[in-house]
Amino acid sequence: MHQSSRRSALTRRTMMALAGAAPALIASPPAHSAGKVLKVVLVNDMRGIDPVFNTATYAAYHGYLVYDQLFALDSRGKPQPQMVDAWEVSADRKAWKFRLRGGLKFHDGSPVLAADAVASILRWKDRDVVGKALFSAGAKLEVVDDLTFTLALSDPFGLVLEALSKPTANALFVMPEAVAKTPATVQITSAVGSGPFIFVKEEWRPGAQAIYVRNPDYVPRAEKPDGLAGGKVAKVDRVEWLSMPDPTTAISALTAGEIDYLQNPAMDTYPVLKAEPKVRFVTVDPTGSMVWIRPNHLQPPFDNPKARQALLHTIDQTAIVQAIGAPAENARPFCGSFFMCGTPLETSAGTAGLEKPNIDKAKALLKEAGYDGRPVVFMQPSDLGANFNATVVIAEGMRKAGFKVQIDTLDWGTVSQRRNNKGPVDPQLGNRGGWNLFVTIATALDASTPLTNPYLATPCPNEVAGFPCDEELQRLRRSWWESTDEAERARLADRIQERAYQVVPYVNGGQWKQYTAVRTNISGLGETTVPVFWEVTKDG
């Protein structure tokens, strides 16, 4: 490698990292016309800038604006090169060499180098289930020169490119080496990336707004955009991510032209929006969303698998999706697949008898579990309508089976923090105490494979909120990602799901599709599953 360029880049980055890196974001936003400002309201506020430390969806949304990936998934879910220009692999698929595209720059002007990619992978693997799986195959990384690095495996791993294109919770984004050397358990303070937009940290007000401006030095790929892959051309000068927790306020702002883009508006407002001549619906997520009900496997009663199976038999997916407000044509009557329905690995293995709740069976299982009537603390986010309404219906079904449910209503930011608490439920500690259940919403980018699904992972010990531990399920997952035969993987997916229904790492609560509502002068939106704003244009 060329030590001079490497040293220059490192010196500058290290100084900025030590200084908190705020000046590296931008000194002052470039001038822009009103027609080039895109104002968006998403389901979450932007509460944190670290997409590795935080699995919340807002961290991934932020990440796709400011960072880039080594590989990215196209609309068919296939990995395509993004920052990587070329790669080689040995016949046994254990030795890989990757070369980055030349001319890539971070927002501070320093070049993107192989050392940045390696450091980013190493930080990511300390936090992410896919990274942990890759490195359980004995992965070792080495920088060859400024643009080239190698990956050597001691054991088979059939999905290297899929791993390097990890898309959502703990997505693999490339950061400057000095930033990526921050321990994965500590949040980064610099949002310097090399992506199509630059984060304006000095204008960030959590709970109010996050501001991004077009990166004039971004080098897009030549290919057309396809899913999360291909050319990412920023066609607006500024993206303003605004907070509007009140659904009525957000609808009024969209119809009045005060905002341009409203992700997943309340479904009972669809008739109003359809009647608005300046508003149209677009489909960003073609597969849809799934309610995930996550029990805490470390604390009673759900430390007992019989209690988790009792929970499973209380679930009425139809009632949950109706409570969320999904029109019948947008909802699936039942989906028991841990890989979601409508994906290549969709399976009904192990789902017999789960299409409707069976309260008598739930009562019997709860009795077998030795449930002592202690309160079950169910965290309910006050600022996420779908999660809030789903929690109400789930709790009602649980009470019918004999669970004593205590709903703790909190904002999502507090839920996101508290769910990492492994300690016991303690009423005296309030929000600082433990918990038993929470609801989150997943997409196919999270759920569609045994490798990428973070809540299907059951390592012992497990640091992902919910903390399930099951060696047999882990063994089956490992067999799946070690295989290179698609037919064998399909058979293994069935076995994984059958085991998952015994272990119950989480419960599927219903799948439905949602629309995004935009002003009619907005175009260029693709089916990217997550909201990204490259290629988006605003006329007038």
C-alpha positions in Angstrom: 0.0 0.0 0.0 1.0 3.6 -0.4 1.9 4.8 3.1 1.9 8.5 2.3 -1.7 8.6 1.1 -2.7 6.3 3.9 -1.0 8.4 6.6 -2.5 11.7 5.2 -6.0 10.3 5.3 -5.6 8.7 8.7 -4.2 11.9 10.2 -7.0 14.0 9.1 -9.7 11.5 10.1 -8.2 10.8 13.5 -8.0 14.5 14.3 -11.7 15.0 13.4 -12.8 11.9 15.3 -11.0 13.1 18.4 -12.7 16.5 18.0 -16.1 14.9 17.8 -16.1 15.1 14.0 -18.8 17.8 13.8 -16.8 20.0 11.4 -16.5 17.0 9.0 -20.1 16.9 8.3 -20.4 20.2 6.4 -19.5 23.8 7.3 -22.5 25.3 5.6 -25.1 23.7 3.3 -24.9 24.5 -0.3 -27.4 26.9 -1.8 -30.7 25.3 -2.9 -33.9 26.4 -4.5 -37.3 25.6 -2.9 -38.1 23.1 -5.7 -35.1 21.0 -4.8 -36.0 20.5 -1.1 -37.7 17.2 -0.3 -39.6 17.2 3.0 -40.4 13.8 4.3 -42.2 12.3 7.4 -41.2 8.7 8.2 -42.6 6.3 10.7 -39.7 7.0 13.1 -37.9 10.2 14.1 -34.1 10.2 13.6 -32.9 9.5 17.1 -29.3 8.3 16.6 -26.6 8.2 13.9 -25.1 4.8 14.5 -26.5 2.1 12.2 -24.3 -0.6 13.9 -25.0 0.2 17.5 -28.7 0.6 16.9 -31.0 -1.9 15.2 -34.0 0.6 15.1 -35.2 1.3 11.6 -34.4 5.0 11.8 -30.7 4.1 12.0 -30.9 2.1 8.7 -32.8 4.9 7.0 -30.2 7.4 8.0 -27.4 5.0 7.0 -28.7 4.7 3.4 -28.5 8.4 3.0 -25.0 9.0 4.2 -23.1 5.8 3.7 -22.6 3.3 0.9 -22.2 -0.5 0.9 -19.7 -2.9 -0.5 -22.5 -4.9 -2.1 -26.2 -4.1 -2.2 -29.4 -6.1 -2.8 -31.2 -5.6 -6.1 -35.0 -5.8 -6.4 -34.8 -9.6 -6.6 -32.8 -9.8 -3.4 -29.6 -10.7 -5.2 -26.3 -9.0 -4.1 -24.7 -6.6 -6.6 -21.4 -4.8 -6.4 -21.7 -1.3 -5.1 -18.4 0.1 -3.7 -16.6 -3.0 -5.0 -15.3 -2.8 -8.5 -14.1 -6.4 -9.0 -13.7 -9.6 -6.9 -12.2 -13.0 -7.2 -13.0 -16.2 -5.4 -11.2 -19.6 -5.2 -12.7 -22.8 -6.4 -13.5 -23.9 -2.8 -15.0 -20.4 -2.1 -12.9 -19.9 1.0 -10.5 -17.3 -0.4 -11.9 -14.0 -1.6 -10.2 -10.8 -3.0 -12.1 -7.5 -3.4 -11.0 -4.4 -5.1 -12.9 -1.1 -4.5 -13.8 1.4 -7.1 -11.3 4.2 -7.5 -12.2 7.8 -6.9 -14.6 7.2 -4.0 -14.4 9.9 -1.3 -15.8 10.5 2.1 -17.7 13.6 2.9 -14.5 15.2 4.4 -12.7 14.8 1.1 -10.5 11.9 2.1 -10.3 8.8 -0.2 -12.2 5.6 0.6 -9.6 2.9 1.2 -9.5 -0.8 1.8 -8.6 -0.2 5.4 -11.9 1.6 5.9 -13.8 -1.3 4.5 -11.9 -3.8 6.7 -12.4 -1.7 9.9 -16.1 -1.3 9.1 -16.6 -5.0 8.6 -14.8 -5.8 11.9 -17.0 -3.3 13.8 -20.2 -4.6 12.2 -19.4 -8.3 12.9 -19.2 -7.5 16.7 -22.9 -6.5 16.7 -24.7 -8.2 13.8 -26.0 -11.7 13.6 -24.9 -12.0 10.0 -21.4 -10.8 10.8 -21.2 -13.2 13.7 -22.2 -16.0 11.4 -19.6 -15.0 8.8 -16.8 -14.9 11.3 -17.9 -18.2 12.9 -16.6 -19.6 9.7 -13.1 -18.5 10.7 -13.1 -15.3 8.6 -9.9 -13.3 8.5 -9.4 -10.0 6.7 -6.2 -8.4 5.3 -5.5 -5.1 3.6 -3.5 -5.7 0.4 -3.1 -2.2 -0.9 -5.1 1.1 -0.9 -8.1 -0.4 -2.8 -7.7 -4.2 -2.2 -8.5 -6.5 0.7 -8.9 -10.2 1.1 -11.2 -12.4 3.1 -10.1 -15.9 4.0 -12.4 -18.6 5.5 -11.5 -21.8 7.3 -15.0 -23.3 7.1 -17.6 -23.2 4.4 -19.9 -20.2 4.1 -22.1 -20.2 1.1 -23.4 -16.6 1.3 -20.4 -14.3 1.5 -21.8 -11.7 -0.9 -25.2 -11.8 0.8 -23.5 -11.2 4.1 -21.5 -8.2 2.8 -24.8 -6.7 1.5 -26.6 -7.0 4.8 -29.5 -4.5 4.3 -31.3 -3.3 7.4 -30.9 -3.9 11.2 -27.2 -3.5 11.7 -26.7 -3.0 8.0 -23.1 -3.1 6.8 -22.1 0.4 5.8 -18.5 1.6 5.2 -17.2 4.3 7.5 -13.8 5.9 7.8 -11.3 3.7 9.6 -10.9 6.0 12.6 -14.6 6.1 13.2 -15.1 2.3 12.6 -12.5 1.6 15.3 -15.0 2.8 17.8 -16.1 -0.3 19.8 -19.4 -1.6 18.6 -20.8 -1.2 22.1 -20.1 2.6 22.0 -22.1 4.9 19.7 -20.2 6.8 17.1 -20.3 10.6 17.1 -19.3 11.2 13.5 -21.7 10.7 10.6 -19.1 11.0 7.8 -19.8 8.6 5.1 -19.3 8.4 1.3 -23.0 8.1 0.3 -25.2 10.4 -1.9 -26.2 12.7 1.0 -24.3 14.5 3.7 -25.8 14.7 7.2 -25.9 18.3 8.6 -25.4 17.6 12.3 -25.6 21.2 13.4 -29.2 21.3 12.2 -30.2 18.0 13.7 -32.8 18.3 16.5 -33.9 14.8 17.7 -37.7 14.8 17.9 -38.0 17.6 15.4 -35.8 17.3 12.3 -32.8 15.7 10.6 -31.3 17.5 7.6 -29.3 16.0 4.7 -27.8 17.8 1.6 -26.7 16.4 -1.7 -23.1 15.2 -1.8 -21.6 16.9 -4.9 -18.6 14.5 -4.9 -20.6 11.2 -4.8 -19.6 8.8 -7.6 -22.6 6.7 -8.6 -22.3 3.4 -10.4 -23.1 3.4 -14.1 -25.9 0.8 -13.7 -29.5 1.9 -13.4 -30.9 1.8 -9.8 -32.4 -1.5 -8.9 -33.7 -2.1 -5.4 -30.9 -0.9 -3.1 -28.2 -1.5 -5.8 -27.0 0.4 -8.9 -26.5 4.1 -9.5 -27.6 6.3 -6.6 -28.0 9.8 -8.1 -29.2 12.5 -5.7 -31.5 14.7 -7.7 -32.7 17.0 -4.9 -30.4 19.4 -3.0 -31.8 18.8 0.4 -33.8 16.2 2.3 -35.6 17.4 5.5 -36.7 14.5 7.6 -39.4 16.0 9.8 -41.1 14.8 13.0 -45.0 14.7 12.9 -46.1 12.1 15.5 -49.8 13.2 15.2 -51.3 11.4 12.1 -53.9 14.1 11.5 -51.2 16.8 11.4 -49.1 14.7 9.0 -52.1 14.1 6.6 -53.0 17.8 6.7 -49.4 18.8 6.0 -49.3 16.4 3.0 -52.6 17.6 1.5 -51.5 21.3 2.0 -48.2 20.7 0.3 -46.2 21.4 3.4 -44.5 18.0 3.1 -43.8 15.9 0.0 -43.6 12.3 1.3 -45.5 10.5 4.1 -44.4 6.9 4.9 -47.1 4.5 5.8 -49.9 6.9 6.6 -52.7 5.6 8.9 -54.7 3.1 6.8 -58.0 4.6 7.9 -57.0 7.8 6.1 -56.6 6.0 2.7 -60.0 7.2 1.4 -59.2 10.8 2.3 -55.9 10.6 0.6 -57.2 8.9 -2.5 -59.7 11.7 -3.0 -56.9 14.3 -2.8 -56.0 15.3 -6.4 -52.4 16.4 -5.5 -51.6 13.2 -3.7 -50.9 9.7 -4.9 -49.9 6.3 -3.4 -46.7 4.5 -4.2 -45.6 1.0 -3.1 -42.1 1.2 -1.6 -42.3 -2.3 0.1 -43.9 -4.8 -2.3 -43.8 -7.7 0.3 -45.2 -5.8 3.2 -44.6 -5.7 6.9 -44.9 -8.3 9.7 -45.8 -7.8 13.3 -43.2 -9.5 15.5 -44.0 -10.3 19.1 -40.8 -10.7 21.1 -40.7 -12.4 24.5 -37.9 -12.1 27.0 -36.4 -15.6 27.2 -34.3 -14.8 30.3 -37.1 -13.9 32.7 -40.3 -15.7 33.9 -42.7 -16.7 32.5 -41.1 -16.8 29.1 -37.9 -18.4 30.2 -40.1 -21.6 30.0 -40.8 -22.8 26.4 -44.3 -23.9 27.4 -45.2 -20.3 28.3 -43.9 -19.1 24.9 -46.0 -21.8 23.2 -49.0 -20.7 25.2 -48.4 -17.2 23.9 -48.3 -18.6 20.4 -51.8 -20.1 20.8 -53.3 -16.8 21.9 -52.5 -14.9 18.7 -55.3 -13.8 16.4 -53.5 -12.4 13.3 -56.7 -11.3 11.7 -57.7 -9.3 14.7 -54.2 -7.8 15.1 -54.1 -6.6 11.4 -57.6 -5.3 11.6 -56.7 -3.3 14.7 -53.7 -1.8 12.9 -56.2 -0.6 10.3 -55.2 -2.6 7.2 -57.9 -2.9 4.6 -58.8 -6.5 3.8 -57.2 -6.3 0.4 -53.9 -5.3 2.0 -53.8 -8.1 4.6 -53.0 -11.7 4.6 -55.5 -13.9 6.5 -52.6 -15.8 8.1 -48.9 -16.0 7.6 -47.0 -18.4 9.8 -43.7 -18.3 7.9 -40.7 -17.1 9.9 -39.4 -15.9 6.5 -42.6 -14.0 5.7 -45.1 -14.8 3.0 -44.3 -13.9 -0.6 -40.6 -14.6 -0.2 -38.6 -17.4 -1.9 -38.4 -19.3 1.4 -42.0 -19.0 2.5 -43.1 -22.2 4.2 -46.0 -23.6 6.2 -43.8 -26.1 8.1 -44.9 -26.4 11.7 -47.9 -24.1 11.4 -50.7 -26.7 11.6 -53.3 -25.6 14.2 -52.0 -22.0 14.4 -54.3 -20.3 11.9 -56.6 -19.2 14.7 -56.2 -18.8 18.4 -56.8 -21.8 20.7 -57.3 -20.4 24.2 -58.0 -23.8 25.8 -54.6 -25.1 24.5 -52.9 -21.9 25.7 -54.4 -22.4 29.1 -53.2 -25.9 29.3 -49.7 -25.0 28.2 -49.5 -22.1 30.7 -50.5 -24.6 33.4 -47.7 -26.9 32.3 -45.3 -24.0 32.5 -46.1 -23.5 36.1 -47.2 -19.9 35.6 -47.6 -18.3 39.0 -49.7 -15.3 38.0 -46.9 -12.8 38.2 -47.4 -9.6 36.0 -46.2 -9.8 32.5 -44.8 -6.4 31.5 -45.7 -5.6 27.9 -43.9 -2.5 26.6 -46.2 -0.5 24.3 -44.8 2.4 22.2 -47.1 5.4 22.4 -45.7 7.0 19.3 -46.1 4.1 16.8 -49.7 3.5 15.9 -49.4 0.0 14.5 -47.3 -1.3 17.5 -49.6 0.5 19.9 -52.8 -1.0 18.5 -51.3 -4.5 18.1 -50.2 -4.5 21.7 -53.8 -3.9 22.8 -55.2 -6.9 20.9 -52.3 -9.2 21.8 -52.7 -8.4 25.5 -56.5 -9.1 25.3 -55.8 -12.6 23.9 -53.2 -13.3 26.6 -55.6 -12.3 29.4 -58.1 -14.8 28.1 -55.5 -17.5 28.5 -54.7 -16.5 32.1 -51.7 -14.2 31.7 -51.8 -11.2 34.0 -50.7 -8.5 31.5 -49.3 -5.1 32.6 -49.0 -2.7 29.8 -46.2 -0.1 30.2 -46.8 2.7 27.7 -43.5 4.4 26.6 -42.2 6.2 23.6 -40.3 4.0 21.1 -36.9 5.5 22.0 -37.4 4.3 25.6 -38.6 0.9 24.4 -35.5 0.6 22.2 -33.3 1.3 25.2 -35.2 -0.7 27.8 -35.4 -3.9 25.7 -31.6 -4.3 26.1 -32.1 -4.7 29.9 -31.6 -8.4 30.8 -32.6 -7.8 34.5 -35.7 -9.0 36.2 -39.0 -7.1 36.3 -39.0 -4.8 39.3 -42.0 -2.4 39.8 -39.8 -0.2 42.0 -37.4 0.5 39.1 -40.2 1.5 36.7 -38.8 2.1 33.2 -35.3 1.1 34.4 -36.5 -2.4 35.3 -36.8 -5.5 33.2 -39.6 -6.4 30.8 -41.4 -9.4 29.3 -42.7 -8.5 25.8 -42.7 -5.9 23.1 -43.9 -5.6 19.5 -41.8 -4.5 16.6 -42.5 -4.4 12.8 -40.3 -6.2 10.4 -39.9 -6.3 6.6 -38.7 -9.0 4.2 -35.2 -7.4 4.2 -35.0 -8.5 7.9 -36.9 -11.7 7.8 -36.5 -13.5 4.5 -33.6 -15.8 5.3 -32.2 -17.7 8.3 -29.0 -15.7 7.9 -30.5 -12.2 7.9 -33.3 -12.6 10.4 -31.9 -11.2 13.6 -34.7 -12.5 15.9 -34.4 -16.1 14.5 -30.8 -16.2 15.8 -30.4 -18.1 19.1 -26.7 -18.1 20.0 -25.7 -18.9 23.6 -25.4 -16.4 25.0 -27.4 -13.9 22.9 -27.0 -10.1 23.1 -30.0 -9.3 20.9 -33.1 -8.1 22.8 -35.2 -11.1 23.8 -32.0 -13.2 24.3 -33.2 -16.6 23.0 -30.6 -19.4 23.3 -31.0 -22.7 21.4 -28.0 -24.7 20.1 -30.1 -26.9 17.8 -31.7 -24.0 16.0 -28.3 -22.4 15.6 -26.9 -25.6 14.2 -29.7 -25.7 11.6 -29.1 -22.1 10.7 -25.4 -22.8 10.3 -26.1 -25.7 8.0 -28.3 -23.4 5.9 -25.7 -20.8 5.3 -22.9 -23.3 4.8 -24.9 -24.9 1.9 -24.5 -23.8 -1.7 -27.4 -25.9 -2.9 -30.8 -24.1 -3.2 -32.9 -27.3 -2.9 -31.0 -28.3 0.3 -31.5 -24.8 1.7 -35.2 -25.0 1.1 -35.4 -28.3 3.0 -33.3 -26.8 5.8 -35.6 -23.8 5.9 -38.5 -26.1 6.7 -36.5 -27.8 9.5 -35.5 -24.4 10.9 -39.1 -23.3 11.0 -40.2 -26.5 12.7 -37.6 -26.0 15.4 -38.4 -22.4 15.7 -42.0 -23.3 16.5 -40.7 -25.4 19.4 -38.3 -22.7 20.7 -40.5 -19.7 19.8 -37.8 -17.0 19.6 -40.7 -14.7 18.6 -44.3 -14.9 17.3 -45.6 -13.7 14.0 -48.5 -11.4 14.5 -49.8 -10.8 11.0 -48.6 -9.5 7.6 -50.0 -6.7 5.6 -49.0 -4.2 2.9 -48.8 -0.4 3.3 -48.6 2.5 1.0 -46.5 5.6 1.0 -48.3 8.8 0.1 -46.5 11.5 -1.9 -47.4 14.7 -3.7 -48.0 14.2 -7.4 -45.0 16.3 -8.3 -42.7 13.7 -6.7 -41.3 10.9 -9.0 -38.4 8.4 -9.2 -39.4 6.3 -6.2 -38.6 2.6 -6.5 -39.5 -0.6 -4.7 -36.6 -0.4 -2.2 -38.5 -1.7 0.9 -36.8 1.0 3.0 -37.2 4.7 2.1 -34.2 6.0 0.1 -34.2 9.3 -1.8 -31.7 8.9 -4.5 -33.3 9.2 -8.0 -36.2 11.1 -6.5 -37.2 14.3 -8.3 -39.5 17.1 -7.4 -41.1 19.2 -10.1 -42.4 22.7 -9.8 
